[in-house]
Amino acid sequence: MKKKIMSVAMVALMTASLTACGGSAKEETTAPATEAEKATEAEQSEATEAGSESADTADLGNFEGQELRVSTFSFNAELLQKNVYDPFEKATGCKLIVEGGKNAERVTKIKETPDNYDVVVIGDSFVADLMDQGLIDTIDSTKLTNLDGLYDVAKAPFGEEYGPAYTFNRLGIVYDKSTCPIEIKSWADLWNPELEGSIAIPDITTTTGPLFYYSVAEMENLTPGEDDDAIFAKMEELKPNVMKTYTSANDTITMLNQGEISVAVLLDYSYTSAKSASEDYVWVDPSEGSYSGFNTINIIKGTKNKELAEAFVNFYISKEVQEAEALDGVDAPVRKDVELTEEQAANFTYGEEMINSLQIPDWAVINENKADWTNRWNELFSVQ
């Protein structure tokens, strides 16, 4: 089988022991504590909590009066405010200036005015593009005290001098079983003539687009960058079934909710948002396998606030943030010490077994061929 897949090898096993949190309950045989004793215990507890909070703040540093400009995704803004921005500002005394938007638009802005940004939170292919343009700065990994808690594959996906991945995702299929005429189990099912005019697929320029391109290539035993004519010929066969090539997952979910489509190719975290609208939505991990992507956090080259930027990166991959984001359904954690129930982890790319089996496309091949693929894609789907 012809493949060009970047394998993900994990060399570190998770330890079997767990560190207990807090003291264990004991049976008391003595008389109830006096009011004075209770007051003393309360004061000690408050002092312990205050000391812990102070220690966390001390680890981040004092950046009173400084500003940090962050380019990030536009979705889940309220939850990010609660889980990331407010706690970081409180702990460091800094002010965050956050600008959200679509990946491609944000990359263009950073290329045009890099001095307007300190940190970028963005998908894998787009940070690779920024690196090619010399716009991503190196990071002193010794400043990232939370780095050791990550799975190895998340620590330095673009090299040890650059920022970590803070979440993984995988591509799959979502369909509405109340309107879809067939049961979907594979990528090949998308070519079923019964699905004419009912599918949404990601545009090649999105984070998800190259993952879908690789998935089609894998299905046909083809190699992106070498067998592009055959891959696009297969895409052309799919065209009658395609209602929309999307650039916004949120807009695609709206189309699904309104019955304009019955099938969508989406990342797992988008399904987490979609399923709240209908119990009829079904997630499919295609039988041929799923390609995965990751989001990273990096520092823009030339920032005048590098120490603060490194503190922000470190905070973003802390257990506190990773756990809060996971419990709110925002991002799958990449820390080994964040434990979720089966229900909490549903549809997340989560856990040692799944992360060990991730299939990652070759982003060097993608960036090398992106202009050609985009032109051919636009010619094929120009009416969408």
DRENDO-1510 file (C-alpha; in Angstrom, 1 decimal, always signed):
<recs>
REC; n; res; u; v; w
REC; 1; MET; +0.0; +0.0; +0.0 .
REC; 2; LYS; +1.3; +3.4; -1.0 .
REC; 3; LYS; +1.3; +5.7; +2.0 .
REC; 4; LYS; +3.1; +8.8; +3.1 .
REC; 5; ILE; +2.1; +9.0; +6.7 .
REC; 6; MET; +4.0; +10.5; +9.6 .
REC; 7; SER; +3.8; +7.8; +12.2 .
REC; 8; VAL; +3.3; +8.7; +15.8 .
REC; 9; ALA; +5.5; +6.6; +18.1 .
REC; 10; MET; +5.0; +6.9; +21.8 .
REC; 11; VAL; +8.0; +5.8; +23.9 .
REC; 12; ALA; +6.8; +6.7; +27.4 .
REC; 13; LEU; +4.3; +4.6; +29.2 .
REC; 14; MET; +1.8; +6.2; +31.6 .
REC; 15; THR; +2.6; +5.3; +35.2 .
REC; 16; ALA; +0.1; +3.1; +37.0 .
REC; 17; SER; +0.1; +4.9; +40.3 .
REC; 18; LEU; -2.1; +7.9; +41.0 .
REC; 19; THR; -1.4; +10.7; +43.4 .
REC; 20; ALA; -4.2; +11.2; +45.9 .
REC; 21; CYS; -5.7; +14.6; +46.2 .
REC; 22; GLY; -6.3; +15.8; +49.7 .
REC; 23; GLY; -6.5; +13.7; +52.9 .
REC; 24; SER; -8.5; +10.5; +53.2 .
REC; 25; ALA; -11.5; +10.3; +55.4 .
REC; 26; LYS; -11.1; +8.7; +58.8 .
REC; 27; GLU; -13.6; +7.4; +61.4 .
REC; 28; GLU; -13.6; +9.7; +64.4 .
REC; 29; THR; -14.1; +8.3; +67.9 .
REC; 30; THR; -13.4; +11.5; +69.8 .
REC; 31; ALA; -15.8; +14.2; +70.8 .
REC; 32; PRO; -16.8; +16.8; +68.2 .
REC; 33; ALA; -14.4; +19.6; +67.7 .
REC; 34; THR; -15.0; +22.8; +69.7 .
REC; 35; GLU; -15.8; +26.1; +67.9 .
REC; 36; ALA; -12.3; +27.3; +68.5 .
REC; 37; GLU; -10.8; +24.1; +67.0 .
REC; 38; LYS; -13.1; +24.5; +64.0 .
REC; 39; ALA; -12.0; +28.1; +63.5 .
REC; 40; THR; -8.3; +27.0; +63.7 .
REC; 41; GLU; -8.9; +24.3; +61.1 .
REC; 42; ALA; -10.7; +26.7; +58.8 .
REC; 43; GLU; -7.8; +29.2; +59.1 .
REC; 44; GLN; -5.3; +26.5; +58.3 .
REC; 45; SER; -7.3; +25.4; +55.3 .
REC; 46; GLU; -7.6; +28.9; +53.9 .
REC; 47; ALA; -3.9; +29.5; +54.5 .
REC; 48; THR; -3.1; +26.3; +52.5 .
REC; 49; GLU; -5.3; +27.3; +49.6 .
REC; 50; ALA; -3.8; +30.8; +49.6 .
REC; 51; GLY; -0.3; +29.4; +49.7 .
REC; 52; SER; -1.1; +27.1; +46.7 .
REC; 53; GLU; -2.6; +30.0; +44.7 .
REC; 54; SER; +0.4; +32.2; +45.5 .
REC; 55; ALA; +2.7; +29.4; +44.4 .
REC; 56; ASP; +0.9; +29.1; +41.1 .
REC; 57; THR; +1.0; +32.8; +40.5 .
REC; 58; ALA; +4.7; +32.9; +41.4 .
REC; 59; ASP; +5.4; +30.2; +38.8 .
REC; 60; LEU; +3.8; +32.4; +36.1 .
REC; 61; GLY; +5.5; +35.6; +37.1 .
REC; 62; ASN; +4.4; +39.1; +37.7 .
REC; 63; PHE; +3.6; +41.0; +34.5 .
REC; 64; GLU; +1.6; +43.9; +36.0 .
REC; 65; GLY; +0.9; +46.5; +33.3 .
REC; 66; GLN; +2.0; +44.5; +30.3 .
REC; 67; GLU; -0.1; +43.5; +27.3 .
REC; 68; LEU; -0.1; +40.3; +25.4 .
REC; 69; ARG; -1.7; +40.2; +21.9 .
REC; 70; VAL; -3.2; +36.8; +21.0 .
REC; 71; SER; -4.5; +35.6; +17.7 .
REC; 72; THR; -6.8; +32.6; +18.1 .
REC; 73; PHE; -10.0; +30.8; +17.0 .
REC; 74; SER; -13.3; +32.6; +17.2 .
REC; 75; PHE; -15.3; +29.8; +18.6 .
REC; 76; ASN; -15.9; +29.0; +22.3 .
REC; 77; ALA; -14.8; +32.5; +23.2 .
REC; 78; GLU; -16.8; +32.7; +26.4 .
REC; 79; LEU; -15.4; +29.4; +27.7 .
REC; 80; LEU; -11.9; +30.4; +26.8 .
REC; 81; GLN; -12.5; +33.6; +28.7 .
REC; 82; LYS; -13.5; +31.7; +31.8 .
REC; 83; ASN; -10.9; +28.9; +31.6 .
REC; 84; VAL; -7.9; +30.7; +30.2 .
REC; 85; TYR; -8.0; +34.4; +29.8 .
REC; 86; ASP; -9.5; +35.5; +33.2 .
REC; 87; PRO; -7.3; +33.2; +35.3 .
REC; 88; PHE; -4.2; +34.1; +33.4 .
REC; 89; GLU; -4.8; +37.9; +33.8 .
REC; 90; LYS; -5.6; +37.4; +37.5 .
REC; 91; ALA; -2.4; +35.4; +38.1 .
REC; 92; THR; +0.0; +37.6; +36.2 .
REC; 93; GLY; -1.5; +41.1; +36.3 .
REC; 94; CYS; -1.2; +41.4; +32.5 .
REC; 95; LYS; -3.9; +42.4; +30.0 .
REC; 96; LEU; -4.7; +40.0; +27.1 .
REC; 97; ILE; -5.8; +41.5; +23.8 .
REC; 98; VAL; -7.5; +38.6; +22.0 .
REC; 99; GLU; -8.4; +38.6; +18.3 .
REC; 100; GLY; -10.4; +35.7; +16.9 .
REC; 101; GLY; -11.0; +34.7; +13.3 .
REC; 102; LYS; -10.6; +32.0; +10.7 .
REC; 103; ASN; -7.2; +30.4; +10.2 .
REC; 104; ALA; -6.5; +31.6; +6.7 .
REC; 105; GLU; -7.6; +35.2; +7.5 .
REC; 106; ARG; -5.4; +35.2; +10.6 .
REC; 107; VAL; -2.4; +34.0; +8.8 .
REC; 108; THR; -2.8; +36.7; +6.2 .
REC; 109; LYS; -3.0; +39.4; +9.0 .
REC; 110; ILE; +0.1; +38.0; +10.8 .
REC; 111; LYS; +2.1; +38.0; +7.5 .
REC; 112; GLU; +1.0; +41.6; +6.8 .
REC; 113; THR; +1.5; +43.0; +10.3 .
REC; 114; PRO; +3.5; +40.6; +12.6 .
REC; 115; ASP; +4.2; +43.4; +15.0 .
REC; 116; ASN; +0.5; +43.4; +16.0 .
REC; 117; TYR; +0.8; +39.9; +17.6 .
REC; 118; ASP; +2.7; +38.1; +20.3 .
REC; 119; VAL; +1.1; +34.6; +20.4 .
REC; 120; VAL; -0.8; +32.6; +17.8 .
REC; 121; VAL; -3.1; +29.7; +18.6 .
REC; 122; ILE; -3.8; +27.9; +15.3 .
REC; 123; GLY; -4.0; +24.7; +13.4 .
REC; 124; ASP; -1.0; +22.6; +12.3 .
REC; 125; SER; -0.9; +23.4; +8.6 .
REC; 126; PHE; -1.2; +27.1; +9.3 .
REC; 127; VAL; +1.6; +27.3; +11.8 .
REC; 128; ALA; +3.8; +25.3; +9.3 .
REC; 129; ASP; +3.0; +28.1; +6.8 .
REC; 130; LEU; +4.0; +30.8; +9.3 .
REC; 131; MET; +7.2; +28.9; +10.1 .
REC; 132; ASP; +8.1; +28.8; +6.4 .
REC; 133; GLN; +7.7; +32.6; +6.3 .
REC; 134; GLY; +10.1; +32.9; +9.3 .
REC; 135; LEU; +7.3; +34.4; +11.5 .
REC; 136; ILE; +7.4; +31.8; +14.4 .
REC; 137; ASP; +9.9; +32.4; +17.2 .
REC; 138; THR; +11.7; +29.7; +19.2 .
REC; 139; ILE; +10.7; +28.8; +22.7 .
REC; 140; ASP; +13.0; +28.0; +25.7 .
REC; 141; SER; +11.5; +24.7; +26.7 .
REC; 142; THR; +13.0; +25.0; +30.1 .
REC; 143; LYS; +10.5; +27.8; +30.8 .
REC; 144; LEU; +7.6; +25.4; +30.0 .
REC; 145; THR; +7.4; +23.6; +33.4 .
REC; 146; ASN; +4.1; +21.9; +32.3 .
REC; 147; LEU; +5.7; +20.3; +29.2 .
REC; 148; ASP; +6.6; +17.0; +30.9 .
REC; 149; GLY; +3.0; +16.3; +31.6 .
REC; 150; LEU; +2.1; +16.0; +27.9 .
REC; 151; TYR; +2.1; +13.0; +25.7 .
REC; 152; ASP; +5.5; +12.9; +23.8 .
REC; 153; VAL; +3.8; +13.5; +20.4 .
REC; 154; ALA; +2.4; +16.8; +21.7 .
REC; 155; LYS; +5.5; +18.2; +23.2 .
REC; 156; ALA; +7.2; +19.5; +20.0 .
REC; 157; PRO; +5.3; +18.6; +16.9 .
REC; 158; PHE; +7.4; +21.0; +14.8 .
REC; 159; GLY; +10.7; +20.5; +16.6 .
REC; 160; GLU; +12.0; +21.0; +20.1 .
REC; 161; GLU; +12.5; +24.8; +19.6 .
REC; 162; TYR; +8.8; +25.5; +18.9 .
REC; 163; GLY; +5.6; +25.4; +20.7 .
REC; 164; PRO; +3.5; +22.4; +21.8 .
REC; 165; ALA; +0.3; +21.0; +20.6 .
REC; 166; TYR; -2.5; +21.6; +23.1 .
REC; 167; THR; -5.2; +19.4; +21.6 .
REC; 168; PHE; -5.6; +16.6; +18.9 .
REC; 169; ASN; -8.6; +16.0; +16.7 .
REC; 170; ARG; -9.6; +13.5; +14.2 .
REC; 171; LEU; -11.7; +13.6; +11.0 .
REC; 172; GLY; -14.9; +11.7; +10.7 .
REC; 173; ILE; -18.4; +11.7; +9.3 .
REC; 174; VAL; -21.5; +13.1; +10.9 .
REC; 175; TYR; -24.9; +12.2; +9.5 .
REC; 176; ASP; -28.5; +12.7; +10.5 .
REC; 177; LYS; -30.1; +9.3; +10.7 .
REC; 178; SER; -33.6; +10.8; +10.4 .
REC; 179; THR; -32.9; +12.2; +6.9 .
REC; 180; CYS; -29.9; +10.3; +5.5 .
REC; 181; PRO; -31.2; +7.4; +3.3 .
REC; 182; ILE; -28.3; +5.0; +4.1 .
REC; 183; GLU; -26.3; +3.9; +7.1 .
REC; 184; ILE; -22.8; +5.3; +6.8 .
REC; 185; LYS; -19.8; +3.3; +7.9 .
REC; 186; SER; -16.9; +4.3; +5.6 .
REC; 187; TRP; -15.5; +7.0; +3.5 .
REC; 188; ALA; -16.5; +5.0; +0.4 .
REC; 189; ASP; -20.2; +5.4; +1.4 .
REC; 190; LEU; -20.0; +9.1; +0.6 .
REC; 191; TRP; -20.0; +8.2; -3.1 .
REC; 192; ASN; -23.3; +6.4; -2.8 .
REC; 193; PRO; -25.7; +7.9; -5.5 .
REC; 194; GLU; -28.5; +8.0; -2.9 .
REC; 195; LEU; -26.6; +10.9; -1.2 .
REC; 196; GLU; -26.9; +13.2; -4.2 .
REC; 197; GLY; -26.8; +16.9; -3.2 .
REC; 198; SER; -26.7; +16.1; +0.5 .
REC; 199; ILE; -23.1; +16.3; +1.7 .
REC; 200; ALA; -20.9; +19.1; +3.0 .
REC; 201; ILE; -17.1; +18.6; +2.8 .
REC; 202; PRO; -14.3; +20.9; +4.0 .
REC; 203; ASP; -12.7; +23.3; +1.5 .
REC; 204; ILE; -9.1; +22.4; +0.7 .
REC; 205; THR; -7.9; +25.7; +2.3 .
REC; 206; THR; -9.3; +24.8; +5.7 .
REC; 207; THR; -7.5; +22.9; +8.5 .
REC; 208; THR; -9.8; +20.0; +7.8 .
REC; 209; GLY; -9.4; +20.0; +4.0 .
REC; 210; PRO; -6.0; +18.3; +3.7 .
REC; 211; LEU; -7.1; +15.6; +6.2 .
REC; 212; PHE; -10.0; +14.8; +3.9 .
REC; 213; TYR; -7.7; +14.9; +0.9 .
REC; 214; TYR; -5.4; +12.4; +2.6 .
REC; 215; SER; -8.4; +10.2; +3.6 .
REC; 216; VAL; -9.6; +10.0; +0.0 .
REC; 217; ALA; -6.0; +9.1; -1.1 .
REC; 218; GLU; -5.8; +6.4; +1.6 .
REC; 219; MET; -9.1; +5.0; +0.6 .
REC; 220; GLU; -7.9; +4.6; -3.0 .
REC; 221; ASN; -4.3; +3.5; -2.1 .
REC; 222; LEU; -2.9; +6.7; -3.5 .
REC; 223; THR; -0.1; +9.0; -2.4 .
REC; 224; PRO; -0.7; +12.8; -2.1 .
REC; 225; GLY; +1.9; +14.8; -4.0 .
REC; 226; GLU; +2.5; +11.9; -6.4 .
REC; 227; ASP; -1.0; +10.7; -7.5 .
REC; 228; ASP; -2.9; +14.0; -7.4 .
REC; 229; ASP; -4.5; +13.4; -10.8 .
REC; 230; ALA; -6.1; +10.2; -9.6 .
REC; 231; ILE; -7.1; +11.8; -6.3 .
REC; 232; PHE; -8.9; +14.7; -8.0 .
REC; 233; ALA; -10.5; +12.3; -10.4 .
REC; 234; LYS; -12.0; +10.5; -7.4 .
REC; 235; MET; -13.1; +13.9; -6.0 .
REC; 236; GLU; -14.9; +14.6; -9.3 .
REC; 237; GLU; -16.9; +11.5; -8.9 .
REC; 238; LEU; -18.0; +12.8; -5.5 .
REC; 239; LYS; -19.1; +16.2; -6.9 .
REC; 240; PRO; -22.8; +15.3; -7.6 .
REC; 241; ASN; -23.3; +14.4; -3.9 .
REC; 242; VAL; -21.7; +17.6; -2.6 .
REC; 243; MET; -24.1; +20.4; -1.6 .
REC; 244; LYS; -21.4; +22.6; +0.0 .
REC; 245; THR; -17.6; +22.9; +0.3 .
REC; 246; TYR; -17.4; +24.8; +3.6 .
REC; 247; THR; -14.9; +27.1; +5.3 .
REC; 248; SER; -16.8; +27.3; +8.5 .
REC; 249; ALA; -17.7; +24.3; +10.6 .
REC; 250; ASN; -20.3; +26.3; +12.6 .
REC; 251; ASP; -22.1; +27.2; +9.3 .
REC; 252; THR; -22.0; +23.6; +8.3 .
REC; 253; ILE; -23.6; +22.5; +11.6 .
REC; 254; THR; -26.3; +25.2; +11.0 .
REC; 255; MET; -27.0; +23.6; +7.6 .
REC; 256; LEU; -27.3; +20.2; +9.2 .
REC; 257; ASN; -29.7; +21.6; +11.8 .
REC; 258; GLN; -31.9; +23.3; +9.1 .
REC; 259; GLY; -32.0; +20.1; +7.0 .
REC; 260; GLU; -30.1; +21.6; +4.1 .
REC; 261; ILE; -27.7; +18.6; +4.2 .
REC; 262; SER; -27.8; +15.2; +5.9 .
REC; 263; VAL; -24.1; +14.4; +5.9 .
REC; 264; ALA; -21.0; +16.4; +6.9 .
REC; 265; VAL; -17.3; +15.6; +7.0 .
REC; 266; LEU; -16.2; +17.2; +10.3 .
REC; 267; LEU; -13.6; +17.1; +13.1 .
REC; 268; ASP; -14.6; +15.4; +16.3 .
REC; 269; TYR; -14.9; +18.5; +18.4 .
REC; 270; SER; -17.4; +19.9; +15.9 .
REC; 271; TYR; -19.6; +16.9; +16.5 .
REC; 272; THR; -19.4; +17.6; +20.2 .
REC; 273; SER; -21.1; +21.0; +19.4 .
REC; 274; ALA; -23.5; +19.5; +16.8 .
REC; 275; LYS; -24.9; +16.6; +18.8 .
REC; 276; SER; -26.6; +18.9; +21.4 .
REC; 277; ALA; -29.0; +20.0; +18.6 .
REC; 278; SER; -30.3; +16.5; +17.8 .
REC; 279; GLU; -30.1; +13.0; +19.2 .
REC; 280; ASP; -30.4; +11.8; +15.5 .
REC; 281; TYR; -26.8; +12.9; +14.7 .
REC; 282; VAL; -24.4; +10.0; +14.4 .
REC; 283; TRP; -20.6; +10.1; +14.5 .
REC; 284; VAL; -18.7; +7.7; +12.3 .
REC; 285; ASP; -15.0; +6.7; +12.5 .
REC; 286; PRO; -14.7; +5.5; +8.9 .
REC; 287; SER; -13.7; +1.9; +8.5 .
REC; 288; GLU; -10.7; +2.9; +6.3 .
REC; 289; GLY; -9.2; +4.9; +9.2 .
REC; 290; SER; -9.1; +8.5; +10.3 .
REC; 291; TYR; -6.5; +11.2; +9.8 .
REC; 292; SER; -5.8; +13.5; +12.6 .
REC; 293; GLY; -4.7; +17.1; +13.1 .
REC; 294; PHE; -3.6; +19.2; +16.1 .
REC; 295; ASN; -3.8; +22.8; +17.2 .
REC; 296; THR; -0.6; +24.4; +18.5 .
REC; 297; ILE; +0.3; +27.5; +20.5 .
REC; 298; ASN; +3.4; +29.4; +19.4 .
REC; 299; ILE; +5.1; +32.8; +19.7 .
REC; 300; ILE; +5.4; +35.3; +16.9 .
REC; 301; LYS; +8.9; +36.3; +16.0 .
REC; 302; GLY; +9.9; +39.8; +17.1 .
REC; 303; THR; +7.6; +40.0; +20.1 .
REC; 304; LYS; +8.7; +42.4; +22.8 .
REC; 305; ASN; +6.9; +40.4; +25.4 .
REC; 306; LYS; +8.6; +37.0; +25.0 .
REC; 307; GLU; +8.8; +36.1; +28.7 .
REC; 308; LEU; +5.1; +36.8; +29.1 .
REC; 309; ALA; +4.4; +34.9; +25.9 .
REC; 310; GLU; +6.2; +31.9; +27.2 .
REC; 311; ALA; +4.3; +32.1; +30.5 .
REC; 312; PHE; +1.0; +32.1; +28.5 .
REC; 313; VAL; +2.1; +29.0; +26.5 .
REC; 314; ASN; +3.0; +27.3; +29.7 .
REC; 315; PHE; -0.3; +28.2; +31.3 .
REC; 316; TYR; -2.2; +26.9; +28.3 .
REC; 317; ILE; -0.8; +23.4; +28.7 .
REC; 318; SER; -1.3; +23.3; +32.5 .
REC; 319; LYS; -3.5; +20.7; +34.1 .
REC; 320; GLU; -5.8; +23.4; +35.3 .
REC; 321; VAL; -6.5; +24.7; +31.8 .
REC; 322; GLN; -6.5; +21.3; +30.0 .
REC; 323; GLU; -8.9; +19.8; +32.5 .
REC; 324; ALA; -11.3; +22.8; +32.4 .
REC; 325; GLU; -11.4; +22.9; +28.6 .
REC; 326; ALA; -12.0; +19.2; +28.4 .
REC; 327; LEU; -14.8; +19.2; +31.0 .
REC; 328; ASP; -16.5; +22.1; +29.1 .
REC; 329; GLY; -16.2; +20.1; +25.8 .
REC; 330; VAL; -13.9; +22.6; +24.2 .
REC; 331; ASP; -10.7; +20.7; +23.5 .
REC; 332; ALA; -9.4; +17.1; +24.0 .
REC; 333; PRO; -6.5; +17.2; +26.5 .
REC; 334; VAL; -3.0; +16.2; +25.6 .
REC; 335; ARG; -1.9; +15.8; +29.2 .
REC; 336; LYS; -1.5; +12.3; +30.6 .
REC; 337; ASP; -2.8; +13.3; +34.0 .
REC; 338; VAL; -6.2; +14.6; +32.9 .
REC; 339; GLU; -8.6; +11.8; +33.5 .
REC; 340; LEU; -12.0; +11.8; +31.9 .
REC; 341; THR; -15.0; +9.5; +32.3 .
REC; 342; GLU; -16.2; +7.6; +29.2 .
REC; 343; GLU; -19.1; +10.1; +28.9 .
REC; 344; GLN; -16.8; +13.2; +29.2 .
REC; 345; ALA; -14.3; +11.8; +26.7 .
REC; 346; ALA; -17.0; +10.9; +24.1 .
REC; 347; ASN; -15.9; +11.9; +20.6 .
REC; 348; PHE; -12.6; +13.3; +21.9 .
REC; 349; THR; -9.3; +12.2; +20.5 .
REC; 350; TYR; -8.3; +11.2; +24.0 .
REC; 351; GLY; -6.3; +8.5; +25.8 .
REC; 352; GLU; -3.0; +6.7; +25.3 .
REC; 353; GLU; -4.4; +4.0; +23.0 .
REC; 354; MET; -6.1; +6.4; +20.6 .
REC; 355; ILE; -3.2; +8.9; +20.6 .
REC; 356; ASN; -0.7; +6.1; +19.9 .
REC; 357; SER; -2.7; +5.2; +16.8 .
REC; 358; LEU; -3.0; +8.7; +15.3 .
REC; 359; GLN; -2.4; +9.0; +11.6 .
REC; 360; ILE; -0.8; +12.4; +10.8 .
REC; 361; PRO; -0.5; +13.7; +7.2 .
REC; 362; ASP; +2.8; +15.0; +6.0 .
REC; 363; TRP; +2.5; +18.8; +6.3 .
REC; 364; ALA; +5.6; +19.4; +4.3 .
REC; 365; VAL; +3.9; +17.7; +1.3 .
REC; 366; ILE; +0.7; +19.6; +2.0 .
REC; 367; ASN; +2.5; +23.0; +2.0 .
REC; 368; GLU; +4.6; +22.2; -1.0 .
REC; 369; ASN; +1.5; +21.3; -3.0 .
REC; 370; LYS; -1.1; +23.6; -1.4 .
REC; 371; ALA; -1.2; +26.2; -4.2 .
REC; 372; ASP; -1.7; +23.6; -6.9 .
REC; 373; TRP; -4.3; +21.7; -4.9 .
REC; 374; THR; -6.2; +24.9; -4.2 .
REC; 375; ASN; -6.3; +25.9; -7.9 .
REC; 376; ARG; -7.5; +22.4; -8.9 .
REC; 377; TRP; -10.0; +22.3; -6.1 .
REC; 378; ASN; -11.5; +25.7; -7.1 .
REC; 379; GLU; -11.8; +24.6; -10.7 .
REC; 380; LEU; -13.6; +21.5; -9.7 .
REC; 381; PHE; -15.9; +23.0; -7.1 .
REC; 382; SER; -16.2; +26.5; -8.4 .
REC; 383; VAL; -20.0; +26.4; -8.4 .
REC; 384; GLN; -20.2; +25.6; -4.7 .
</recs>
